[in-house]
Amino acid sequence: MALSIETIKELITSSIPDASIEIKDLKGDNNHYAAKITSKVFNGKSKIEQHKIVYKSLQGKMGNELHALSITTEGK
């Protein structure tokens, strides 16, 4: 079962409460998304560290319920 945009946002904000999140459904299939996430949590961290924080917030759903997510992260 695919994840909705709202569910993805809820998962991310549960781990990164100050996150500003923009998500687009790239193919209209609720399975291929692009997300832009901005948070103070990312300040001073490498892009790899930032993406690891996002993947951890998805609680193992990446590759299972969530097929594809392109991530862009920025500090505030």
C-alpha positions in Angstrom: 0.0 0.0 0.0 1.4 3.4 -1.0 1.9 6.3 1.5 -0.1 9.5 1.1 1.6 12.9 1.1 0.0 13.7 4.4 1.3 10.4 6.0 4.9 11.2 4.7 4.6 14.7 6.2 3.4 13.3 9.5 6.3 10.9 9.7 8.8 13.5 9.0 7.4 16.1 11.4 7.2 13.5 14.2 11.0 13.4 14.1 11.7 16.9 12.8 9.1 19.1 14.4 10.3 22.4 12.9 10.4 21.0 9.4 8.9 22.9 6.5 7.9 20.3 3.9 6.9 20.5 0.3 6.0 17.2 -1.4 5.1 16.6 -5.0 3.6 13.4 -6.5 5.9 13.1 -9.6 3.8 10.5 -11.5 0.3 10.8 -10.0 0.6 7.3 -8.6 1.1 7.9 -4.9 4.4 6.1 -5.2 7.0 8.5 -6.7 7.6 11.7 -4.7 9.9 14.6 -4.5 10.3 16.3 -1.1 11.9 19.5 -0.1 12.5 19.7 3.6 13.9 22.7 5.5 14.8 22.5 9.2 17.3 23.9 11.8 18.2 20.2 12.4 20.2 20.2 9.2 22.4 23.2 10.0 26.1 22.2 10.1 25.4 18.7 8.7 26.5 17.2 5.4 23.9 16.4 2.8 24.4 12.7 3.6 23.7 13.3 7.3 20.7 15.4 6.4 19.2 12.6 4.2 19.9 10.0 6.9 17.8 12.0 9.3 14.9 12.1 6.8 15.2 8.4 6.0 15.2 7.5 9.7 12.1 9.6 10.2 10.3 7.4 7.6 10.6 4.5 10.0 11.6 1.8 7.5 8.8 2.6 5.1 11.3 3.7 2.3 11.5 0.9 -0.2 8.4 -0.8 1.2 5.3 1.3 1.4 7.2 4.2 -0.1 8.7 3.2 -3.4 10.6 6.4 -4.5 11.4 9.6 -2.7 13.7 12.3 -4.1 15.0 14.4 -1.2 16.2 18.0 -1.1 17.2 19.3 2.3 18.2 22.7 3.6 19.0 24.3 6.9 17.0 27.3 8.2 
